[in-house]
Amino acid sequence: MTDDPQSFDVLPGAGHSPVILHVPHSAREIPPSVRADIVLDDDELARELDHITDAHTARIAEAAAGAAGVVPWRFVNRLSRLVVDPERFPDEREEMRAVGMGAVYTRTTHGGALRCGDVEAGPLVQRYFLPYARAMAQAVADRLAATGRAVIIDVHSYPRARLPYELHGEGPRPPVCLGTDSFHTSPGLVDAARRAFGETELDNPFSGAYVPLEFYGTDPRVEALMVEIRRDTYMTEPGGPAGPGLERLAAALARLVDAVSG
């Protein structure tokens, strides 16, 4: 027996939909065995979760799926990114290792200690990261088998004010930032997102798009786009309730889903 809650959910969409809405950072859940290795007290941890969690993004994706003409698939992480961050490279390719935020975080958003410096990342990677990665790869493979292509739309959020951990946060902070990949993000996908969301910036202040490593840089049938929504446009920061902006953004995301589903 373990103390682990369900790590992730794969929520079915239409059989002919190529779209996967990926929601990796919306949860706050931390299993007790993982919590034991985090050095923050409960109040400090709650504050860190307020800053690091992409609050309400699972709700945005759920509402968008409900509004879309072709229901997308959803892959939703049910554990906090403080357990493992499923979107990091699990090795030296990950630039966020420089600030203690590789696949297993050792530092907080403000640069303080999150875990002891001698923490072993391997067991957490084996227990949480790799099963998640395998399941996401299978979800993509299933869309390819069913439709001949897959479109991964990552649903994220980010704070209005730059946090100390951000490596590239000195530029503008638009209502929506679109993160792209030179291989997996087509101009058509970017154009559809710009039409859906309106005011956007490209790869500023965040860049890149998530693709499972089995397909990364090799399979052009897999497209990917990261949608980073500035939190003050739909919620009270940090970690507060959602506001009316949530439904507006969900409708925009639904428009994007429909634009790329055909």
N, C-alpha and C positions, 0 to 999 in steps of 0.2 A: 504493500500500500504506500502511496505517496500523498503529500499534502497539496498536490498540484490541482488547480482548477483546470477546466478545459482551456488549452493554450490558444486555440484559434478556431474560427468557424468558416466553413465554405458554404455560402448561402446561394442556392441555385437561382439562375435566371432563365431566360428563354433559351431553348435548345439551339436556336440559330443566332444567338448573340455572340459576337467575338469579344465583348467587353468584359473586363474584370476591374471592378472598383476595389482597389487595394487600400486598406485602412490599417496602417501598421502602428500608429502611435496614439491611439485614442483612449487606451485603458489605463487605469491606475492600480490594477490588481498586482500584488506581489506575494507569492507563496511564502509561508512562514520560514521555510528552510533558506530561502534567498534573503528574506528580510534580516535574518540573523547575521549575515555578513555585511550588512550596510551599517556604517558607523554613525549615521545621523539619528538623533532622537526622534520621537514621533512627530513633534511639532515641526522640526527641521525637515523631516521627510515629507510632510504634508505640503510645506512651502515649496520644496523642490519639485514635487509632483505638479503643483500649480503651474510652475514655470516650464517644465519639460514636456508635459502632456499636451497633445493636440486635442484639447477638449471639444467634445460634441461633434467631431468629424465623423464618427460612426453614425450619428443621427443625420448628418448632412447626406451621407452616402445612402442611408436607408430611405430618406425622403426622396432623393433623386431617383432611386430605383423604382419607387412607387409612382413617380410622375413620368418616367420615361415611357415612350411608346413601345420600345423593345426592352424588356427588363434585363439589365445587366447582371452578371454574376458578381458576388461580393466575397472578398477574402478579408476577414477582420481579425486582427490580433486581439486577444482577450486578456493579455498580460501587459503590464507596463514595459516600456522600453528600458527601464532600469533593471529588468531581469536580463534580457538581451535585446539588442537592437537588430531586428532581422534585416534591415536594409544596409547595414555596414558590410564592407568586405571583412571576412574573418581573418585577414592576414595583413602583411605589411603594405599592401596596396591602399589601405584605408588612411586617408589624410587626417581624419579626426582622432586618430591615435595620438597625435601631437598634443591634444588637449585632454587626454584621458577619456576619450569617447569613441573607442573602437566598438567591436561587437559587444564587449562587456565594459561598461563604464566604470572608471575608477575615480573620476572627478565630477563635480556638480556643474551646473550651468554658470555658477559664479567662481569656479576654480577651486572650491574647497574639496576636501577628501570625501568621497562617497563610500569607497571600500578601502580596506587596508592595502598598502602598496604591494604586498606579496600575494595578493589574491590569485588563484589559479583560474584562468578563464576557460580552460579546456573542459571541465565538467559541465559548466553552463552552456557552452557551445554544443556539446554532445547531447545534453538533455533537452534544450529548447531551440537553439538556432538551427541545427541540422534537420530535425523533423519538420520545422516550419518551412525551411528552404525546399525540402523534398515535396511537401504538400503543395507549395506554391508552383513549383515546377510541374507537378502533375496537373494542377488546374490549368496552366498554360497549355500543356500538351493536349489536354482534353478539348480546349477551344480550337486548337489547331486541327485536331482530328475531326471535329464537328463542322468547322466553318472554313478551314484553310488559312486562318489568320487568328491573331490574338492582339488585343489592344489593352494594355495595362494603364489604367489611370490611377495614379497615386493621390490619395486625398490627405493633405496635410494642413497644418496651420502654423502661424508664426507670430511672435509678439510685435506690437507696434514699435517698441523701443528695443534696440539691439541689446542682446545679452552678452556677457563677457566671453562665453565659449565660442561665439560665432567667428569663423575664420574670415568670412567675406561679407561682413555686414555693414560696410562703410557707405554703401551706395543708397539709392532710393528704396523706400519700403512701400511698394504699391499695394493697392487693395488685393490684387492677385498676382503672384509670381508664377511663371511657367518654367519649370525645369526641364531641360531637354538633353538628349543624348545624340551625338553626331551620327551614330549608326541606326538607332532605333526610333528616332523621332522624325517623322516626315513633315515637310512644309504644310501639307494638307491638314495634318493633325494640329499643328500650331495655329493655323488659320481658323480652324473650327473652334478651338479654345478661345481665341481672341474674339471671335464673333459671339460666342456664348457668354463670356464674362465681361466684355467691355474693356475697362482700363486695366492693362496688364503691363508687366515688364518681363523680359526674357532672361532667364538665368541670373537674376539679380533681385534679392541678395542670395538666393540659393539656386544651385545648378544641379543638373544630372537627373536621371530617371531610372527607376528600379526595373531590372530584368533579371530573372533567375540565371545563375551562372551557367547552367546547361545551354542557354540560348544566347548569352551575352556576347555581342560582337560577331556572331556567326550566323544567326537565323533572321533574315530580313522580314520574315512573315510576322515576327513579334515586334509590335510598336509599343512605345511607352512614352508617357508624359507625366510629370509631377505637377500637381496643382497645389500651390502654397497659398492659403487664404489668410490674410492679416486678421488677427483675432478681434480687434476692436470693431470690425465690420459686422460681427454677428454675436459677440458675447462680451461680458464684463471681465476685464483682465485684473489679475491673473487667476485663472481657475474658477471664475464666477459663472453665473447662469447664462444660458443662451438668450438672445433677444430676437426681434422680428427679422433681423438680417439673415437668420438661418434659413428660413423658407425661400427667401430671394436667391440665396446662393445655391440651395438645393435645386431650384428651378433652372438656374444657369447650368449646373452640372448635368441635369437631365437633358438640356438642349445639346450639350456636348456629346453625351452618350448617344442620343438619337442621330446626331450628325455623322458619327463614325460607325454606326451599327449596320448601315446598309451595304 
